[in-house]
Amino acid sequence: MNILKKIDIEQLIKFVLQRYKKDGGFAAFPSLPSTIEDTFYAIDIIENLHRLDKDINLISLIMPEKTAKFIKEHAEEKALPIRLRYYLHKISTILGKDFTDVINFTHVNKSDFAEIYYTSELVRSPVIGEIKIPAMVLGHCTCKDVYYNVLSCPEPDSLQRKNLVDWLKKCQNYDGGFGFYPGTTSFIENCNYCLSALSLLKDRPFNMKGASRFILSCQTAMGGFSRNIKAVPFLESTWHAVNVLKAL
């Protein structure tokens, strides 16, 4: 099943653009101010939709120079967490700009797999040698940890790969979605982390059709995606959904 053809792309685009603000950023809700996080989610959604379908060119519907100015102003803040600086880096890369600085390693949470990955991307060099990647202990982590561990170490040895794949597959529930770890409730962000990690490991879930159905069930009448069928849509959950489209 080509899941992209099942998505209401027109409503999805409308949902994203409704959150575009005059300062060049995006907001979680049309009446709220723009944030770095939501601007990253929106711009990356736009970029990924274009990658999935070259006929979708949303950059032409926004004002890149205003967005670049928004990014530049925030990039000059010295106390930004690594996660937000990584978001700024990604946005500026998509827009063909670069306002990010080399970060200070002393501020990195060396037990956080996501922060380790963000650091490696910001300094544009492999993180190994700069920060020791902590051992992945399945049973004491979430699928988010596993995903960022796989991003940082994309070629695990055969035994580690098998353990990671088996664990990720066990995160899938009867509703087709994935939990934070085996036996927990399905949410769209977990689908992103698990399916994207499995894709990087060149494997597939037990129930691919079920995963597709779960993702489709999360798109709301507003066009955006919610964390699950009972939740409210936001740019963050919509970003996770679009990333799942790539993995599927």
NUVEXMI-624586 format. One record per residue (C-alpha): x, y, z negated; residue in one letter. Coordinates in nm, 4 decimals, padded with zeros to 6 digits. Example, Ala and Ser with C-alpha at 12.3 -4.5 7.8 and 13.67 -1.06 7.14 Angstrom:
// residues 2
          u          v          w   r
    01.2300   -00.4500   -00.7800   A
    01.3670   -00.1060   -00.7140   S
// end
This chain:
// residues 248
          u          v          w   r
    00.0000    00.0000    00.0000   M
    00.1285    00.3427    00.0992   N
    00.0370    00.5219   -00.2218   I
    00.1139    00.8650   -00.0758   L
   -00.1833    00.8259    00.1594   K
   -00.4069    00.7593   -00.1419   K
   -00.3088    01.0842   -00.3170   I
   -00.5143    01.3993   -00.2667   D
   -00.2167    01.6035   -00.1455   I
   -00.4198    01.9154   -00.0670   E
   -00.5540    01.9400   -00.4229   Q
   -00.2109    01.8537   -00.5646   L
   -00.0522    02.1434   -00.3745   I
   -00.3298    02.3772   -00.4880   K
   -00.2754    02.2687   -00.8495   F
    00.0963    02.3520   -00.8311   V
    00.0593    02.6861   -00.6532   L
   -00.2100    02.8050   -00.8966   Q
    00.0626    02.8090   -01.1616   R
    00.2989    03.0320   -00.9643   Y
    00.3552    03.3674   -01.1396   K
    00.4544    03.7121   -01.0130   K
    00.7973    03.6842   -01.1798   D
    00.8850    03.3889   -00.9549   G
    00.8405    03.1252   -01.2231   G
    00.5657    02.8710   -01.2905   F
    00.3459    02.8236   -01.5961   A
    00.1890    02.5206   -01.7621   A
   -00.1520    02.6844   -01.7150   F
   -00.2479    02.9746   -01.4837   P
   -00.3212    03.2107   -01.7738   S
    00.0085    03.1396   -01.9547   L
    00.3534    03.2964   -01.8948   P
    00.6114    03.1143   -01.6853   S
    00.8724    02.8894   -01.8462   T
    01.1981    02.7291   -01.7350   I
    01.0516    02.3805   -01.7812   E
    00.7420    02.4404   -01.5719   D
    00.9387    02.6204   -01.3027   T
    01.1683    02.3193   -01.2768   F
    00.8746    02.0771   -01.2610   Y
    00.7013    02.2822   -00.9898   A
    01.0077    02.3423   -00.7703   I
    01.1152    01.9780   -00.7955   D
    00.7605    01.8645   -00.7098   I
    00.7732    02.0901   -00.4034   I
    01.1119    01.9498   -00.3001   E
    01.0083    01.5877   -00.3545   N
    00.6815    01.6253   -00.1628   L
    00.8844    01.7598    00.1292   H
    01.1199    01.4614    00.1056   R
    00.8235    01.2235    00.1090   L
    00.6546    01.4039    00.3986   D
    00.8567    01.6437    00.6134   K
    00.5351    01.8161    00.7252   D
    00.4856    01.9459    00.3699   I
    00.6837    02.2699    00.3435   N
    00.5756    02.4485    00.0257   L
    00.8884    02.6618   -00.0077   I
    00.7377    02.8822    00.2619   S
    00.4379    02.9450    00.0335   L
    00.6408    03.0927   -00.2535   I
    00.8956    03.3744   -00.2778   M
    01.2348    03.2035   -00.3245   P
    01.4170    03.5302   -00.3943   E
    01.1840    03.6096   -00.6837   K
    01.2309    03.2592   -00.8196   T
    01.6090    03.2947   -00.7792   A
    01.5940    03.6182   -00.9807   K
    01.3926    03.4380   -01.2495   F
    01.6595    03.1657   -01.2641   I
    01.9499    03.4101   -01.2713   K
    01.8037    03.6044   -01.5630   E
    01.7536    03.2893   -01.7700   H
    02.0934    03.1436   -01.6712   A
    02.2596    03.4434   -01.8359   E
    02.1224    03.3366   -02.1754   E
    02.4089    03.1833   -02.3730   K
    02.2170    02.9707   -02.6233   A
    02.0123    02.7590   -02.3842   L
    01.9850    02.3868   -02.4652   P
    02.1582    02.1570   -02.2167   I
    01.8230    02.0285   -02.0910   R
    01.7100    02.3788   -01.9878   L
    02.0464    02.4627   -01.8340   R
    02.0237    02.1424   -01.6325   Y
    01.6752    02.2461   -01.5140   Y
    01.8133    02.5844   -01.4042   L
    02.0953    02.4076   -01.2224   H
    01.8507    02.1836   -01.0359   K
    01.6254    02.4740   -00.9350   I
    01.9181    02.6829   -00.8148   S
    02.0521    02.3884   -00.6135   T
    01.7156    02.3385   -00.4414   I
    01.7018    02.7107   -00.3603   L
    02.0629    02.7138   -00.2396   G
    02.1847    02.9266   -00.5323   K
    02.4120    02.8595   -00.8285   D
    02.3907    03.0604   -01.1484   F
    02.4903    02.7901   -01.3978   T
    02.7994    02.8036   -01.6185   D
    03.0244    02.5229   -01.7354   V
    02.8804    02.4138   -02.0686   I
    03.0529    02.3557   -02.3995   N
    03.0781    01.9852   -02.4793   F
    03.0617    02.0544   -02.8522   T
    02.6874    02.1177   -02.8129   H
    02.6127    01.7808   -02.6543   V
    02.4173    01.5242   -02.8547   N
    02.6505    01.2329   -02.7872   K
    02.3871    00.9733   -02.8817   S
    02.1277    01.1111   -02.6385   D
    02.1451    00.9418   -02.2967   F
    01.9532    01.2232   -02.1274   A
    02.1899    01.4923   -02.2587   E
    02.4899    01.2883   -02.1515   I
    02.3495    01.2664   -01.8001   Y
    02.2634    01.6387   -01.7917   Y
    02.6195    01.7171   -01.8979   T
    02.7718    01.5060   -01.6218   S
    02.5550    01.6810   -01.3635   E
    02.6344    02.0290   -01.4934   L
    03.0102    01.9839   -01.4827   V
    02.9797    01.7940   -01.1528   R
    03.2063    01.5141   -01.2586   S
    03.1510    01.1644   -01.4007   P
    03.0669    01.1805   -01.7663   V
    03.2850    00.8790   -01.8433   I
    03.6138    01.0080   -01.9792   G
    03.4533    01.3268   -02.1123   E
    03.1955    01.1693   -02.3412   I
    03.1863    00.8036   -02.4358   K
    02.8511    00.6603   -02.3291   I
    02.6978    00.4823   -02.6299   P
    02.6093    00.1153   -02.5969   A
    02.2521    00.0501   -02.4870   M
    02.0806   -00.1622   -02.7548   V
    01.7511   -00.2879   -02.6175   L
    01.4974   -00.3033   -02.8969   G
    01.6275    00.0223   -03.0436   H
    01.5578    00.2491   -02.7481   C
    01.2840    00.3712   -02.5163   T
    01.2451    00.3395   -02.1402   C
    01.3628    00.7013   -02.1133   K
    01.6925    00.6017   -02.2763   D
    01.7247    00.3088   -02.0367   V
    01.6532    00.5273   -01.7331   Y
    01.9193    00.7847   -01.8207   Y
    02.1631    00.5095   -01.9122   N
    02.1152    00.3579   -01.5660   V
    02.1646    00.7003   -01.4060   L
    02.4935    00.7411   -01.5935   S
    02.6040    00.3799   -01.5321   C
    02.4373    00.2806   -01.2021   P
    02.6341   -00.0436   -01.1623   E
    02.6078   -00.2476   -01.4831   P
    02.7577   -00.5948   -01.4959   D
    02.5307   -00.8820   -01.3910   S
    02.4295   -00.9812   -01.7453   L
    02.3511   -00.6243   -01.8498   Q
    02.1575   -00.5696   -01.5285   R
    01.9464   -00.8806   -01.5918   K
    01.8748   -00.7742   -01.9500   N
    01.7746   -00.4233   -01.8398   L
    01.5503   -00.5495   -01.5588   V
    01.3788   -00.8070   -01.7820   D
    01.3199   -00.5473   -02.0553   W
    01.1821   -00.2868   -01.8123   L
    00.9424   -00.5382   -01.6587   K
    00.8135   -00.6306   -02.0043   K
    00.7184   -00.2656   -02.0588   C
    00.4370   -00.3055   -01.8049   Q
    00.0883   -00.3512   -01.9486   N
   -00.2255   -00.5202   -01.8200   Y
   -00.3565   -00.1829   -01.6953   D
   -00.0555   -00.1629   -01.4608   G
    00.1087    00.1229   -01.6488   G
    00.4189    00.1132   -01.8670   F
    00.4792    00.1768   -02.2355   G
    00.7689    00.3474   -02.4126   F
    00.8934   -00.0068   -02.4812   Y
    00.7244   -00.3498   -02.4573   P
    00.3857   -00.3626   -02.6248   G
    00.3137    00.0122   -02.6367   T
    00.0530    00.2316   -02.4647   T
    00.0829    00.3186   -02.0967   S
    00.1673    00.6771   -02.0027   F
    00.2694    00.8234   -01.6687   I
    00.6118    00.9376   -01.7920   E
    00.6924    00.5791   -01.8894   N
    00.5884    00.4660   -01.5406   C
    00.8378    00.7139   -01.3991   N
    01.1244    00.6031   -01.6230   Y
    01.0613    00.2292   -01.5805   C
    00.9877    00.2252   -01.2073   L
    01.2693    00.4672   -01.1265   S
    01.5156    00.2612   -01.3315   A
    01.3994   -00.0593   -01.1617   L
    01.4410    00.1087   -00.8231   S
    01.7973    00.2108   -00.9117   L
    01.8626   -00.1481   -01.0198   L
    01.7134   -00.2658   -00.6871   K
    01.4254   -00.4528   -00.8462   D
    01.0467   -00.4296   -00.8726   R
    00.7858   -00.4623   -01.1486   P
    00.5793   -00.7787   -01.1949   F
    00.2621   -00.5997   -01.0829   N
    00.3350   -00.3387   -00.8160   M
   -00.0312   -00.3011   -00.7131   K
   -00.1311   -00.2481   -01.0745   G
    00.1360    00.0201   -01.1147   A
    00.0042    00.1994   -00.8058   S
   -00.3538    00.1819   -00.9367   R
   -00.2499    00.3264   -01.2712   F
   -00.0740    00.6206   -01.1048   I
   -00.3732    00.6891   -00.8783   L
   -00.6088    00.6806   -01.1778   S
   -00.4099    00.9637   -01.3395   C
   -00.4799    01.2162   -01.0624   Q
   -00.7607    01.4466   -01.1734   T
   -01.0188    01.6425   -00.9747   A
   -00.7965    01.9482   -01.0265   M
   -00.5260    01.7813   -00.8170   G
   -00.2676    01.7485   -01.0912   G
   -00.1867    01.4323   -01.2824   F
   -00.2461    01.3584   -01.6489   S
   -00.0451    01.1328   -01.8816   R
   -00.3238    00.8753   -01.8585   N
   -00.6833    00.8625   -01.7423   I
   -00.8128    01.0384   -02.0568   K
   -00.5674    01.3301   -02.0689   A
   -00.5444    01.6826   -01.9239   V
   -00.3219    01.7452   -01.6171   P
   -00.0017    01.9464   -01.6530   F
    00.2960    02.0183   -01.4282   L
    00.5147    01.7870   -01.6381   E
    00.2908    01.4817   -01.5965   S
    00.2416    01.5715   -01.2294   T
    00.6208    01.5846   -01.1884   W
    00.6462    01.2347   -01.3365   H
    00.3777    01.1124   -01.0940   A
    00.5534    01.2544   -00.7883   V
    00.8785    01.0927   -00.9015   N
    00.6934    00.7604   -00.9261   V
    00.5828    00.8044   -00.5646   L
    00.9504    00.7977   -00.4664   K
    01.0120    00.4825   -00.6702   A
    00.7110    00.3055   -00.5196   L
// end
